[in-house]
């Protein structure tokens, strides 16, 4: 397993593992299981890179160079392990494509509000796709006809049209109250640095490709003030206002709001009370204050051309897999498909269904 999210720090597996882009620093942190695999990787590719430094930056030449360096290392490690180890299951996650989308989407997509035609980066994403295709092709040469192969993405990408500064809006509407205004002249202030008056605050939000909005519920939060009996009314009130929230043109931007119980069958810990897709994912959520208004065309964590989108890709090839284009698949179908290919029964509680049955 190489680069699979959620494997940092590295976890023990029945085999070998190289951890993911969430590894803080491979120079000082463990990133392999077993631990001795680290020396083998470093002798092969040098200092191993799990991610691109600060990929939300205007320094796109550096980003491009680091993406290719990282990807070449990752596939070199994949080829080495496939060639030197027996294996039953192999999984690789390459984060470089996500970083390319965030850094170079405006040069590809004519629908992007900051599209720059004929820019020297216009083919950057296309060229990286072709490069990935070649790298995957080299791996496929190592697999026989009895191997089931899946190429899957966990999300798609779309142009980022702007951002809604959710905490600016909550302050304007009296849901979020500050003990004092952020210091002027210091640019943007992250939410974690704000001095919040929790005794008068009803809600706050987080930034990201969507907003996680939380209510300050009495008995749940340390200084909660929203009465549990008023919880649903307050949640519905904020949801309705956000759906109608206009953009710079003065009309609603198509925001959708979801409740966690409608998305997840089980919830761990305390989930957000609302999940807000501003512009139905065309607009990002900014959590900082200091914008002077509740919308902007910039991401508050650095330059960003793309936001996540619902639809990714799913390509499956192997024994028993029909040659057909499918539009009815979901991300939940991947795990049952892998289990079926391995001859294992899926837990009946598992969402999704196998795309192809167990091979003969």
C-alpha positions as CSV (number, residue, x, y, z in Angstrom):
1,X,0.0,0.0,0.0
2,X,1.5,3.3,-1.1
3,X,0.2,6.8,-0.4
4,X,-3.2,5.7,0.9
5,X,-4.8,8.6,3.0
6,X,-5.1,7.8,6.6
7,X,-1.9,5.8,6.9
8,X,0.2,8.4,8.6
9,X,1.6,7.5,11.1
10,X,2.2,4.2,9.3
11,X,0.0,1.4,10.5
12,X,0.8,-2.3,10.6
13,X,-0.4,-4.3,7.6
14,X,0.0,-7.9,6.5
15,X,2.7,-6.7,4.0
16,X,4.4,-3.4,3.4
17,X,3.2,0.2,3.5
18,X,4.4,3.7,2.5
19,X,2.4,6.4,4.2
20,X,0.4,9.2,2.6
21,X,0.5,13.0,1.9
22,X,-0.5,13.6,5.6
23,X,3.0,12.7,6.7
24,X,4.3,15.9,8.2
25,X,8.0,15.4,7.3
26,X,9.6,12.2,6.0
27,X,13.0,13.5,7.2
28,X,12.0,13.4,10.9
29,X,8.8,11.2,10.9
30,X,8.4,7.5,10.3
31,X,6.6,6.8,6.9
32,X,7.0,3.1,6.3
33,X,5.9,-0.2,7.7
34,X,8.0,-2.1,8.5
35,X,10.4,0.6,9.7
36,X,13.4,-0.9,7.9
37,X,11.6,-0.3,4.5
38,X,12.5,3.3,4.9
39,X,16.2,2.8,4.3
40,X,15.5,0.7,1.2
41,X,13.3,3.5,-0.3
42,X,15.8,6.2,0.5
43,X,18.6,4.2,-1.1
44,X,16.4,3.9,-4.2
45,X,15.0,7.5,-4.6
46,X,16.7,9.6,-2.0
47,X,14.7,11.8,0.4
48,X,11.1,10.6,-0.2
49,X,8.4,13.2,-0.9
50,X,4.9,12.5,0.1
51,X,3.4,15.9,-1.0
52,X,4.2,19.2,-2.7
53,X,5.2,22.0,-0.4
54,X,2.6,24.8,-0.3
55,X,0.8,23.9,-3.5
56,X,-1.5,26.9,-3.0
57,X,1.1,29.4,-4.2
58,X,2.0,31.6,-7.2
59,X,5.3,29.8,-7.5
60,X,3.9,27.4,-10.1
61,X,7.3,26.5,-11.6
62,X,8.3,25.1,-8.3
63,X,5.0,23.3,-7.8
64,X,5.2,21.7,-11.3
65,X,8.8,20.5,-10.6
66,X,7.9,19.1,-7.2
67,X,4.8,17.3,-8.6
68,X,6.9,15.5,-11.2
69,X,9.7,14.7,-8.7
70,X,7.2,13.3,-6.2
71,X,5.3,11.3,-8.8
72,X,8.4,9.8,-10.3
73,X,9.6,8.7,-6.8
74,X,6.2,7.2,-6.0
75,X,6.1,5.1,-9.2
76,X,9.7,4.1,-8.9
77,X,8.9,2.7,-5.4
78,X,5.9,1.0,-6.8
79,X,7.8,-0.7,-9.6
80,X,10.5,-1.8,-7.1
81,X,8.1,-3.3,-4.6
82,X,6.1,-5.1,-7.3
83,X,9.3,-6.5,-8.8
84,X,10.8,-7.7,-5.5
85,X,7.9,-8.8,-3.3
86,X,5.1,-11.3,-3.7
87,X,1.7,-9.7,-3.4
88,X,-2.0,-10.3,-3.4
89,X,-3.3,-6.8,-3.2
90,X,-1.6,-3.6,-4.4
91,X,-2.9,-0.1,-3.9
92,X,-1.4,3.3,-4.9
93,X,-2.8,6.8,-4.3
94,X,-1.1,9.6,-6.3
95,X,-1.9,13.0,-4.8
96,X,-0.1,14.9,-7.6
97,X,-3.2,15.1,-9.8
98,X,-5.1,16.9,-7.1
99,X,-2.3,19.4,-6.7
100,X,-2.2,20.0,-10.4
101,X,-5.9,20.8,-10.5
102,X,-5.6,23.3,-7.7
103,X,-2.6,25.0,-9.2
104,X,-3.2,25.0,-12.9
105,X,-7.0,24.7,-13.6
106,X,-7.4,28.3,-14.8
107,X,-5.1,27.7,-17.7
108,X,-7.1,24.6,-18.9
109,X,-10.7,25.6,-18.5
110,X,-12.2,28.4,-20.6
111,X,-15.2,28.6,-18.1
112,X,-12.9,29.6,-15.3
113,X,-13.4,33.3,-14.3
114,X,-9.6,33.8,-14.4
115,X,-9.0,31.7,-17.6
116,X,-5.7,32.7,-19.3
117,X,-5.8,31.5,-22.9
118,X,-2.5,30.6,-24.6
119,X,-0.6,30.7,-21.4
120,X,2.6,28.7,-21.1
121,X,0.8,26.5,-18.6
122,X,-2.2,25.8,-20.8
123,X,-1.1,22.1,-21.3
124,X,0.3,21.5,-17.8
125,X,-2.7,19.4,-16.7
126,X,-3.1,17.6,-20.0
127,X,0.7,16.8,-20.0
128,X,0.6,15.5,-16.5
129,X,-2.4,13.2,-17.3
130,X,-0.4,11.8,-20.3
131,X,2.6,11.3,-18.0
132,X,0.4,9.5,-15.4
133,X,-1.0,7.3,-18.2
134,X,2.5,6.3,-19.2
135,X,3.4,5.5,-15.6
136,X,0.3,3.4,-15.1
137,X,1.0,1.6,-18.3
138,X,4.4,0.5,-17.0
139,X,2.7,-0.9,-13.9
140,X,0.1,-2.7,-16.0
141,X,2.9,-4.6,-17.8
142,X,3.5,-6.4,-14.5
143,X,0.0,-7.7,-14.2
144,X,-1.4,-10.8,-15.8
145,X,-4.8,-11.3,-17.3
146,X,-6.2,-12.7,-14.0
147,X,-5.5,-9.5,-12.2
148,X,-8.4,-7.1,-11.6
149,X,-7.3,-3.5,-12.0
150,X,-9.2,-0.4,-10.8
151,X,-8.4,3.2,-11.6
152,X,-10.5,5.3,-9.3
153,X,-10.7,8.9,-8.0
154,X,-12.4,9.9,-4.8
155,X,-13.7,13.2,-6.2
156,X,-13.6,15.3,-9.4
157,X,-12.6,18.9,-10.0
158,X,-14.3,22.0,-11.2
159,X,-13.4,25.7,-11.5
160,X,-13.5,27.7,-8.2
161,X,-15.7,30.7,-9.0
162,X,-15.1,32.4,-5.6
163,X,-15.4,31.9,-1.9
164,X,-18.1,32.7,0.7
165,X,-16.6,34.1,3.9
166,X,-18.9,32.2,6.2
167,X,-17.8,33.7,9.5
168,X,-18.1,37.2,8.1
169,X,-21.7,36.4,7.2
170,X,-22.4,34.9,10.6
171,X,-21.0,38.0,12.3
172,X,-23.2,40.3,10.1
173,X,-26.3,38.3,11.0
174,X,-25.6,38.1,14.7
175,X,-24.9,34.4,15.0
176,X,-21.2,34.8,15.7
177,X,-20.2,37.5,18.3
178,X,-16.6,38.6,18.9
179,X,-15.2,40.0,22.1
180,X,-13.1,42.4,20.0
181,X,-12.6,43.0,16.3
182,X,-9.5,41.6,14.7
183,X,-6.7,44.1,14.5
184,X,-6.9,46.2,11.4
185,X,-4.1,46.4,8.9
186,X,-3.0,42.9,9.6
187,X,-4.8,41.3,6.7
188,X,-7.0,38.2,7.3
189,X,-7.4,36.6,10.7
190,X,-7.9,32.8,10.9
191,X,-10.9,31.7,12.9
192,X,-8.6,30.0,15.5
193,X,-7.1,33.4,16.3
194,X,-10.4,35.3,16.8
195,X,-11.5,36.2,20.3
196,X,-15.0,34.8,20.2
197,X,-17.7,35.8,22.8
198,X,-19.0,32.2,23.3
199,X,-21.6,33.5,25.8
200,X,-23.4,35.2,22.9
201,X,-22.3,33.1,19.9
202,X,-24.8,30.7,18.3
203,X,-22.9,29.4,15.3
204,X,-19.5,29.4,13.6
205,X,-18.1,27.8,10.5
206,X,-14.9,26.2,9.1
207,X,-13.3,26.9,5.7
208,X,-12.6,24.3,3.1
209,X,-14.0,23.1,-0.2
210,X,-17.2,23.0,1.7
211,X,-18.3,24.6,5.0
212,X,-18.7,22.6,8.2
213,X,-21.1,24.8,10.2
214,X,-21.5,24.1,14.0
215,X,-24.1,25.4,16.5
216,X,-23.1,26.4,20.0
217,X,-25.4,23.9,21.7
218,X,-26.1,24.1,25.5
219,X,-24.9,21.0,27.2
220,X,-22.8,19.9,24.3
221,X,-20.3,22.8,23.8
222,X,-18.4,24.1,26.9
223,X,-20.2,27.5,26.7
224,X,-23.2,26.5,24.6
225,X,-26.2,28.9,24.5
226,X,-28.5,27.3,21.9
227,X,-31.2,25.4,23.8
228,X,-31.5,21.8,22.6
229,X,-35.3,22.4,22.2
230,X,-34.5,25.3,19.8
231,X,-31.8,23.3,17.9
232,X,-33.9,22.2,14.9
233,X,-35.5,25.6,14.5
234,X,-32.1,27.3,14.6
235,X,-30.5,24.8,12.2
236,X,-33.4,25.2,9.7
237,X,-33.2,29.0,10.0
238,X,-29.5,29.2,9.1
239,X,-29.9,26.6,6.4
240,X,-32.7,28.5,4.7
241,X,-30.8,31.8,4.8
242,X,-27.6,30.2,3.4
243,X,-29.5,28.7,0.5
244,X,-30.8,32.1,-0.4
245,X,-27.5,33.8,0.1
246,X,-26.7,36.0,-3.0
247,X,-23.3,36.3,-4.6
248,X,-21.8,39.5,-6.0
249,X,-24.5,39.6,-8.7
250,X,-27.2,39.9,-6.1
251,X,-28.9,36.6,-6.8
252,X,-28.6,33.2,-5.0
253,X,-25.6,31.2,-6.2
254,X,-27.2,27.7,-5.9
255,X,-26.0,26.8,-2.5
256,X,-27.1,23.4,-1.1
257,X,-27.1,22.5,2.6
258,X,-26.9,19.0,4.0
259,X,-27.5,17.5,7.5
260,X,-25.1,14.9,8.6
261,X,-27.8,12.4,9.5
262,X,-28.9,12.5,5.9
263,X,-25.4,11.7,4.6
264,X,-24.0,9.2,7.1
265,X,-25.6,6.2,8.7
266,X,-23.4,6.4,11.7
267,X,-21.5,9.5,13.1
268,X,-18.4,9.4,15.2
269,X,-17.9,12.1,17.9
270,X,-19.7,15.4,17.3
271,X,-20.2,16.0,13.5
272,X,-20.9,19.5,12.1
273,X,-24.5,20.5,12.4
274,X,-24.7,21.5,8.7
275,X,-22.5,20.9,5.7
276,X,-22.8,23.7,3.2
277,X,-21.9,23.5,-0.5
278,X,-21.7,27.1,-1.5
279,X,-22.7,27.4,-5.1
280,X,-23.2,23.7,-5.0
281,X,-19.4,23.4,-4.8
282,X,-18.5,26.1,-7.3
283,X,-17.7,28.4,-4.4
284,X,-15.2,27.6,-1.6
285,X,-15.8,28.3,2.1
286,X,-13.4,30.8,3.7
287,X,-13.3,30.7,7.5
288,X,-11.2,33.8,8.2
289,X,-12.3,37.4,9.0
290,X,-11.0,40.7,7.5
291,X,-12.5,40.5,4.0
292,X,-14.8,43.4,4.5
293,X,-17.7,41.4,2.9
294,X,-19.0,37.9,2.9
295,X,-17.8,36.9,-0.6
296,X,-14.5,37.1,-2.4
297,X,-12.9,35.7,-5.5
298,X,-9.8,34.5,-3.5
299,X,-9.1,31.5,-1.3
300,X,-7.8,32.6,2.1
301,X,-5.2,29.8,2.3
302,X,-3.5,30.8,-0.9
303,X,-4.1,30.8,-4.7
304,X,-6.4,28.1,-5.8
305,X,-7.9,27.5,-9.2
306,X,-10.2,24.5,-8.5
307,X,-12.7,23.1,-6.1
308,X,-13.7,19.5,-5.5
309,X,-16.6,18.1,-7.5
310,X,-18.8,15.1,-7.0
311,X,-18.1,12.9,-9.9
312,X,-14.7,11.3,-10.3
313,X,-13.8,8.3,-12.5
314,X,-14.0,4.5,-12.1
315,X,-12.3,2.2,-14.6
316,X,-12.4,-1.5,-13.9
317,X,-10.8,-4.3,-15.9
318,X,-10.4,-7.9,-15.2
319,X,-12.0,-11.4,-15.1
320,X,-15.8,-11.2,-15.2
321,X,-15.9,-7.4,-15.8
322,X,-18.3,-6.5,-18.7
323,X,-17.0,-4.1,-21.3
324,X,-19.7,-1.4,-20.8
325,X,-20.0,2.2,-19.9
326,X,-21.8,2.7,-16.6
327,X,-23.5,5.8,-15.2
328,X,-25.0,4.3,-12.1
329,X,-21.9,3.6,-10.1
330,X,-21.1,5.2,-6.7
331,X,-17.9,5.3,-4.6
332,X,-19.6,2.8,-2.3
333,X,-19.3,0.1,-5.1
334,X,-15.4,0.1,-4.9
335,X,-15.0,-1.9,-1.7
336,X,-17.5,-4.7,-2.6
337,X,-15.8,-4.9,-6.0
338,X,-12.4,-5.4,-4.5
339,X,-13.7,-8.0,-2.1
340,X,-15.5,-9.9,-4.9
341,X,-12.3,-9.9,-7.0
342,X,-10.5,-11.4,-4.0
343,X,-13.1,-14.1,-3.6
344,X,-14.4,-12.6,-0.3
345,X,-18.0,-11.9,0.7
346,X,-18.9,-8.3,1.6
347,X,-20.4,-7.6,4.9
348,X,-24.2,-7.3,4.3
349,X,-24.2,-3.9,6.1
350,X,-21.6,-2.5,3.6
351,X,-23.0,0.1,1.2
352,X,-22.7,-0.5,-2.5
353,X,-22.5,-3.6,-4.7
354,X,-19.8,-5.4,-6.7
355,X,-19.3,-4.1,-10.2
356,X,-18.4,-7.6,-11.3
357,X,-18.8,-10.9,-9.6
358,X,-16.1,-13.3,-8.2
359,X,-13.9,-14.5,-11.0
360,X,-14.1,-18.2,-11.9
